[in-house]
Amino acid sequence: MRRQHVYLILWGVFLLALSFIPGREMPAQRFQPDKILHLLAFAYLGYLSSRTLGWWGLVAAVGFGAINEMQQLLVPGRQVAWLDLAANEAGALLGFFIGYLRRRREIQTG
């Protein structure tokens, strides 16, 4: 197993573990900074998946982002937030295409 596969698995397990932490009541905010964290976390997942799984990584990252948000229905104090889901998916897509373009550039120059 290549090192990148290990990173992908560990990052996925880390994100899964974070999503099983029971929720707490948060005060209403106009701008929620956690959306940026969702975007960054899933961008890294998308990047790793593009480097290890090729085009199937896009399916895996986007699917994982959706499943990860939906499984929060099972966690006390958590709920599905559609903006979190959108941030997960946007991050997965962004990270995947950054990884794809970087990999393509490495192939062309090296």
C-alpha positions in Angstrom: 0.0 0.0 0.0 1.4 3.3 -1.0 1.8 6.1 1.5 -0.8 8.3 -0.2 -3.4 5.5 0.3 -2.6 5.5 4.0 -3.0 9.3 4.2 -6.4 9.0 2.5 -7.6 6.3 4.8 -6.4 8.1 7.9 -7.9 11.4 6.8 -11.3 9.7 6.1 -11.3 8.0 9.5 -10.4 11.4 11.1 -13.3 13.1 9.4 -15.6 10.3 10.3 -14.6 10.4 14.0 -15.2 14.2 14.1 -18.7 13.8 12.7 -19.6 11.3 15.5 -18.9 13.8 18.3 -22.2 14.7 19.9 -23.4 18.2 19.1 -24.1 21.1 21.3 -26.4 24.1 21.0 -24.7 26.9 19.1 -26.0 30.5 19.1 -27.3 31.7 15.8 -24.6 33.5 13.8 -24.8 35.5 10.6 -21.6 33.9 9.3 -20.6 30.5 10.4 -16.8 29.9 10.2 -17.3 26.1 10.4 -18.3 26.2 6.7 -14.7 27.2 5.8 -13.4 24.3 7.9 -15.8 21.9 6.1 -14.5 23.2 2.8 -10.8 22.9 3.8 -11.2 19.4 5.3 -13.0 18.0 2.3 -10.7 19.8 -0.1 -7.8 17.8 1.4 -9.9 14.6 1.1 -10.6 15.4 -2.5 -6.9 16.2 -3.2 -5.8 12.9 -1.6 -8.5 10.9 -3.5 -7.4 12.4 -6.8 -3.8 11.5 -6.2 -4.6 7.9 -5.2 -7.8 6.8 -6.9 -7.8 8.8 -10.2 -11.2 9.7 -11.5 -12.9 7.3 -9.1 -11.5 9.6 -6.4 -14.0 12.2 -7.4 -16.9 9.7 -6.9 -15.4 8.6 -3.6 -14.8 12.1 -2.2 -18.2 13.5 -3.2 -19.9 10.4 -2.0 -18.1 10.4 1.3 -18.9 14.1 1.8 -22.6 13.4 1.4 -22.7 10.2 3.5 -20.6 11.9 6.2 -23.2 14.7 6.6 -26.2 12.4 6.4 -24.9 10.0 9.1 -25.1 12.9 11.6 -28.8 12.0 11.9 -27.6 9.1 14.0 -25.6 11.3 16.5 -27.3 12.9 19.5 -27.4 16.7 19.2 -26.4 16.7 15.5 -28.4 17.4 12.5 -28.0 17.5 8.7 -27.1 21.0 7.7 -27.5 21.7 4.0 -24.9 24.4 4.0 -22.4 21.9 5.6 -23.2 19.4 2.9 -22.7 22.1 0.2 -19.3 23.0 1.8 -18.3 19.4 1.9 -19.1 18.9 -1.8 -17.5 22.1 -2.9 -14.4 21.3 -0.9 -14.2 17.8 -2.4 -14.6 19.1 -5.9 -12.0 21.8 -5.4 -9.5 19.6 -3.8 -10.0 16.9 -6.4 -9.4 19.2 -9.3 -6.4 20.8 -7.7 -4.9 17.3 -7.2 -5.9 16.3 -10.8 -4.2 19.4 -12.3 -1.1 18.9 -10.2 -0.8 15.3 -11.2 -1.4 16.1 -14.9 1.3 18.8 -14.7 3.8 16.3 -13.1 3.2 13.9 -15.9 3.7 16.5 -18.6 6.9 17.9 -17.1 8.5 14.8 -15.8 
